[in-house]
Amino acid sequence: MWSKQQTAAEPPAVLPSQGAATPVVPFNSASNSRLGSAPLRNAARLGSSLHIKGQVTGTEALQIDGKVDGPISLHGHELTVGPNAQLNSEIHAGQVIVYGKVVGNVHARERVDVKTDGSIIGDISTARISIEDGAHFKGRIEIDPTKSQAAAD
């Protein structure tokens, strides 16, 4: 059945050029940048195919590219809402950067940035805010600079 030249224990020979050509790209590489800004380092990520119904809590930075229906609380860390993200959420975080769509109130200890294609429908409470030209916002804004000072203490 088996000749002396070929045994069942021998794996077939594979030339190095025949190996998989799939490149390995680290999560924090430049290809995962936030539309031209610095990459979100050491952050968890919810991909664009995910749809979460329920509460999201954590103690680390988070980037959401999918859909979330429910409250989000990141205990002083950064939330990035990706360009295709749709959030129907009450948000509590240290910083919130919005490239996508948020329906709900946003409470940020330090800062809220609504980027050019970003949208927030709801009230914002923060120490600092930036709304770029082309962004959509409908709601009230409460700016309290003591929020970021209290966070530093």
DALINDA-V205436 format. One record per residue. N is the residue number from 1. PSI is psi in whole degrees, 0 to 359 (* if undefined). OMEGA is omega in whole degrees, -180 to 180 (none if undefined). NEAR is the number of other ideal C-beta (glycine too) atoms within 8 Angstrom. Layout:
n=N psi=PSI omega=OMEGA near=NEAR
n=N psi=PSI omega=OMEGA near=NEAR
This chain:
n=1 psi=307 omega=177 near=1
n=2 psi=137 omega=176 near=6
n=3 psi=169 omega=179 near=4
n=4 psi=336 omega=-178 near=4
n=5 psi=337 omega=-176 near=3
n=6 psi=121 omega=178 near=6
n=7 psi=160 omega=-178 near=5
n=8 psi=336 omega=-177 near=4
n=9 psi=345 omega=-178 near=3
n=10 psi=125 omega=175 near=6
n=11 psi=154 omega=178 near=4
n=12 psi=147 omega=180 near=4
n=13 psi=134 omega=178 near=4
n=14 psi=124 omega=177 near=7
n=15 psi=146 omega=180 near=5
n=16 psi=329 omega=-179 near=5
n=17 psi=346 omega=-180 near=4
n=18 psi=357 omega=-178 near=5
n=19 psi=170 omega=180 near=6
n=20 psi=138 omega=-178 near=3
n=21 psi=20 omega=-179 near=4
n=22 psi=119 omega=-180 near=4
n=23 psi=149 omega=176 near=4
n=24 psi=121 omega=-178 near=4
n=25 psi=120 omega=179 near=6
n=26 psi=150 omega=-179 near=5
n=27 psi=321 omega=-176 near=6
n=28 psi=21 omega=-179 near=8
n=29 psi=171 omega=-179 near=8
n=30 psi=336 omega=180 near=5
n=31 psi=345 omega=179 near=5
n=32 psi=32 omega=-178 near=8
n=33 psi=160 omega=-178 near=9
n=34 psi=75 omega=176 near=11
n=35 psi=53 omega=175 near=7
n=36 psi=347 omega=178 near=4
n=37 psi=183 omega=-178 near=5
n=38 psi=149 omega=178 near=6
n=39 psi=151 omega=178 near=9
n=40 psi=107 omega=-174 near=12
n=41 psi=142 omega=176 near=7
n=42 psi=44 omega=-178 near=5
n=43 psi=145 omega=171 near=11
n=44 psi=158 omega=-178 near=8
n=45 psi=132 omega=172 near=10
n=46 psi=116 omega=-174 near=11
n=47 psi=169 omega=-174 near=7
n=48 psi=340 omega=-179 near=8
n=49 psi=356 omega=-178 near=5
n=50 psi=139 omega=175 near=9
n=51 psi=114 omega=-176 near=8
n=52 psi=130 omega=174 near=11
n=53 psi=110 omega=-178 near=5
n=54 psi=187 omega=-175 near=6
n=55 psi=136 omega=175 near=7
n=56 psi=121 omega=177 near=12
n=57 psi=154 omega=179 near=7
n=58 psi=170 omega=179 near=10
n=59 psi=40 omega=176 near=5
n=60 psi=167 omega=179 near=9
n=61 psi=151 omega=-177 near=13
n=62 psi=137 omega=172 near=16
n=63 psi=127 omega=180 near=13
n=64 psi=125 omega=177 near=15
n=65 psi=354 omega=-179 near=13
n=66 psi=214 omega=-179 near=14
n=67 psi=138 omega=176 near=10
n=68 psi=128 omega=173 near=15
n=69 psi=101 omega=-180 near=9
n=70 psi=168 omega=-175 near=11
n=71 psi=148 omega=178 near=9
n=72 psi=127 omega=179 near=17
n=73 psi=117 omega=-177 near=11
n=74 psi=15 omega=173 near=16
n=75 psi=55 omega=174 near=9
n=76 psi=4 omega=180 near=7
n=77 psi=175 omega=-173 near=13
n=78 psi=136 omega=172 near=13
n=79 psi=126 omega=174 near=15
n=80 psi=123 omega=178 near=13
n=81 psi=109 omega=-175 near=14
n=82 psi=167 omega=-175 near=11
n=83 psi=333 omega=180 near=8
n=84 psi=3 omega=-177 near=8
n=85 psi=148 omega=175 near=15
n=86 psi=113 omega=-178 near=9
n=87 psi=129 omega=172 near=15
n=88 psi=81 omega=-164 near=9
n=89 psi=149 omega=164 near=13
n=90 psi=123 omega=-172 near=8
n=91 psi=132 omega=173 near=16
n=92 psi=117 omega=-178 near=9
n=93 psi=173 omega=176 near=15
n=94 psi=311 omega=177 near=11
n=95 psi=146 omega=177 near=13
n=96 psi=125 omega=178 near=14
n=97 psi=123 omega=-172 near=12
n=98 psi=114 omega=172 near=14
n=99 psi=338 omega=-177 near=13
n=100 psi=218 omega=-173 near=16
n=101 psi=130 omega=177 near=9
n=102 psi=127 omega=172 near=15
n=103 psi=111 omega=-177 near=8
n=104 psi=169 omega=-178 near=11
n=105 psi=144 omega=-179 near=10
n=106 psi=123 omega=178 near=14
n=107 psi=111 omega=-180 near=11
n=108 psi=129 omega=-179 near=15
n=109 psi=320 omega=-174 near=13
n=110 psi=305 omega=-169 near=11
n=111 psi=149 omega=170 near=12
n=112 psi=127 omega=176 near=15
n=113 psi=121 omega=175 near=11
n=114 psi=113 omega=-175 near=14
n=115 psi=173 omega=-172 near=11
n=116 psi=312 omega=-179 near=7
n=117 psi=7 omega=-179 near=9
n=118 psi=160 omega=-179 near=15
n=119 psi=131 omega=172 near=12
n=120 psi=125 omega=172 near=14
n=121 psi=101 omega=-176 near=10
n=122 psi=175 omega=-178 near=11
n=123 psi=147 omega=179 near=9
n=124 psi=133 omega=175 near=16
n=125 psi=119 omega=-175 near=11
n=126 psi=172 omega=176 near=18
n=127 psi=324 omega=180 near=13
n=128 psi=150 omega=-179 near=10
n=129 psi=148 omega=175 near=11
n=130 psi=125 omega=177 near=8
n=131 psi=113 omega=-177 near=6
n=132 psi=158 omega=175 near=10
n=133 psi=135 omega=180 near=4
n=134 psi=344 omega=179 near=5
n=135 psi=158 omega=179 near=13
n=136 psi=130 omega=177 near=8
n=137 psi=132 omega=175 near=10
n=138 psi=115 omega=-179 near=6
n=139 psi=197 omega=179 near=10
n=140 psi=153 omega=177 near=5
n=141 psi=130 omega=173 near=9
n=142 psi=115 omega=180 near=8
n=143 psi=120 omega=-179 near=8
n=144 psi=96 omega=-177 near=8
n=145 psi=339 omega=-180 near=8
n=146 psi=343 omega=178 near=7
n=147 psi=313 omega=-179 near=12
n=148 psi=328 omega=176 near=12
n=149 psi=320 omega=179 near=9
n=150 psi=326 omega=179 near=8
n=151 psi=328 omega=-179 near=10
n=152 psi=334 omega=-178 near=5
n=153 psi=* omega=none near=4
